Amino acid sequence: MNRLVMKLRQVVHQPKALRSGLQLLFVIPLVIILLTANWANVTLASGMIILVMIVSLLVGLHKLANQIAAVIEKGADNNFE
């Protein structure tokens, strides 16, 4: 158990690993939904709309993961003056 706690502390202090882990955490549900979807009735127009939505989601999730990682790295601001 102590080894696990130490490993988690090391990962939190590595910015690239933290950002990658958060991005992976956010992208896994999207990938699962896309893999289990029924693609038989998708036309070219609806496929392009889905592609644009996926790209928008990925860009947004990337920015969100970076912001969360930055907050975790800097720590919370507890000064409420």
TIGUBA-331715 format. One record per residue (C-alpha): x, y, z; residue in three letters. Coordinates in pm, 1 decimal, always signed. Layout:
<atoms>
{xx=X, yy=Y, zz=Z, aa=ALA}
...
</atoms>
This chain:
<atoms>
{xx=+0.0, yy=+0.0, zz=+0.0, aa=MET}
{xx=+283.9, yy=+236.9, zz=+81.1, aa=ASN}
{xx=+439.9, yy=+170.1, zz=-258.8, aa=ARG}
{xx=+113.6, yy=+261.8, zz=-428.8, aa=LEU}
{xx=+88.6, yy=+588.8, zz=-236.0, aa=VAL}
{xx=+448.4, yy=+675.9, zz=-321.1, aa=MET}
{xx=+390.9, yy=+597.0, zz=-689.2, aa=LYS}
{xx=+78.8, yy=+816.6, zz=-695.8, aa=LEU}
{xx=+272.9, yy=+1103.0, zz=-538.8, aa=ARG}
{xx=+543.3, yy=+1068.0, zz=-803.3, aa=GLN}
{xx=+285.4, yy=+1067.7, zz=-1083.4, aa=VAL}
{xx=+113.8, yy=+1378.7, zz=-946.8, aa=VAL}
{xx=+446.0, yy=+1562.9, zz=-951.3, aa=HIS}
{xx=+508.1, yy=+1471.6, zz=-1314.8, aa=GLN}
{xx=+306.1, yy=+1724.2, zz=-1518.8, aa=PRO}
{xx=+311.1, yy=+1536.0, zz=-1849.3, aa=LYS}
{xx=+201.9, yy=+1208.7, zz=-1689.3, aa=ALA}
{xx=-75.7, yy=+1385.1, zz=-1500.4, aa=LEU}
{xx=-207.2, yy=+1559.0, zz=-1811.7, aa=ARG}
{xx=-191.1, yy=+1239.3, zz=-2016.1, aa=SER}
{xx=-368.6, yy=+1043.1, zz=-1745.8, aa=GLY}
{xx=-649.6, yy=+1297.6, zz=-1720.7, aa=LEU}
{xx=-690.6, yy=+1309.5, zz=-2098.0, aa=GLN}
{xx=-706.6, yy=+931.7, zz=-2111.1, aa=LEU}
{xx=-962.5, yy=+929.3, zz=-1831.3, aa=LEU}
{xx=-1185.1, yy=+1167.7, zz=-2027.3, aa=PHE}
{xx=-1140.5, yy=+1000.3, zz=-2368.1, aa=VAL}
{xx=-1209.0, yy=+638.6, zz=-2263.0, aa=ILE}
{xx=-1590.0, yy=+685.6, zz=-2232.7, aa=PRO}
{xx=-1598.2, yy=+856.5, zz=-2574.5, aa=LEU}
{xx=-1409.6, yy=+567.4, zz=-2734.2, aa=VAL}
{xx=-1640.0, yy=+311.0, zz=-2572.3, aa=ILE}
{xx=-1948.3, yy=+495.4, zz=-2699.1, aa=ILE}
{xx=-1805.1, yy=+515.5, zz=-3051.0, aa=LEU}
{xx=-1713.7, yy=+146.8, zz=-3054.8, aa=LEU}
{xx=-2056.7, yy=+31.1, zz=-2937.8, aa=THR}
{xx=-2252.8, yy=+263.3, zz=-3169.7, aa=ALA}
{xx=-2458.9, yy=+130.9, zz=-3459.8, aa=ASN}
{xx=-2285.4, yy=+267.6, zz=-3769.8, aa=TRP}
{xx=-2514.4, yy=+98.6, zz=-4025.8, aa=ALA}
{xx=-2741.4, yy=+401.1, zz=-4082.9, aa=ASN}
{xx=-2474.8, yy=+672.3, zz=-4098.1, aa=VAL}
{xx=-2471.7, yy=+875.0, zz=-4419.4, aa=THR}
{xx=-2191.7, yy=+1100.5, zz=-4541.4, aa=LEU}
{xx=-2354.3, yy=+1417.1, zz=-4404.5, aa=ALA}
{xx=-2430.0, yy=+1270.4, zz=-4062.8, aa=SER}
{xx=-2083.5, yy=+1112.9, zz=-4053.5, aa=GLY}
{xx=-1922.9, yy=+1452.7, zz=-4112.8, aa=MET}
{xx=-2135.3, yy=+1606.5, zz=-3836.6, aa=ILE}
{xx=-2031.0, yy=+1327.4, zz=-3599.7, aa=ILE}
{xx=-1665.7, yy=+1380.0, zz=-3696.3, aa=LEU}
{xx=-1686.5, yy=+1754.5, zz=-3623.9, aa=VAL}
{xx=-1851.2, yy=+1682.9, zz=-3288.4, aa=MET}
{xx=-1581.3, yy=+1428.7, zz=-3197.0, aa=ILE}
{xx=-1302.4, yy=+1672.8, zz=-3283.7, aa=VAL}
{xx=-1472.9, yy=+1947.1, zz=-3081.1, aa=SER}
{xx=-1508.2, yy=+1713.8, zz=-2783.6, aa=LEU}
{xx=-1144.8, yy=+1606.9, zz=-2803.7, aa=LEU}
{xx=-1021.6, yy=+1966.9, zz=-2817.6, aa=VAL}
{xx=-1243.8, yy=+2064.1, zz=-2525.0, aa=GLY}
{xx=-1139.7, yy=+1763.4, zz=-2319.0, aa=LEU}
{xx=-773.8, yy=+1837.5, zz=-2391.8, aa=HIS}
{xx=-813.6, yy=+2194.7, zz=-2265.1, aa=LYS}
{xx=-1011.2, yy=+2077.6, zz=-1961.4, aa=LEU}
{xx=-747.5, yy=+1818.1, zz=-1870.5, aa=ALA}
{xx=-473.3, yy=+2080.0, zz=-1899.3, aa=ASN}
{xx=-663.5, yy=+2322.0, zz=-1675.6, aa=GLN}
{xx=-734.0, yy=+2055.4, zz=-1413.3, aa=ILE}
{xx=-369.8, yy=+1945.6, zz=-1418.7, aa=ALA}
{xx=-255.5, yy=+2306.8, zz=-1377.0, aa=ALA}
{xx=-483.4, yy=+2349.6, zz=-1075.1, aa=VAL}
{xx=-356.5, yy=+2025.1, zz=-921.6, aa=ILE}
{xx=+6.1, yy=+2124.8, zz=-978.7, aa=GLU}
{xx=-31.3, yy=+2475.3, zz=-835.5, aa=LYS}
{xx=-257.7, yy=+2374.2, zz=-550.0, aa=GLY}
{xx=-581.1, yy=+2528.7, zz=-437.7, aa=ALA}
{xx=-608.1, yy=+2894.2, zz=-348.3, aa=ASP}
{xx=-731.1, yy=+2903.8, zz=+10.3, aa=ASN}
{xx=-679.9, yy=+3274.6, zz=+67.6, aa=ASN}
{xx=-1031.1, yy=+3423.9, zz=+71.1, aa=PHE}
{xx=-945.1, yy=+3784.5, zz=+158.5, aa=GLU}
</atoms>
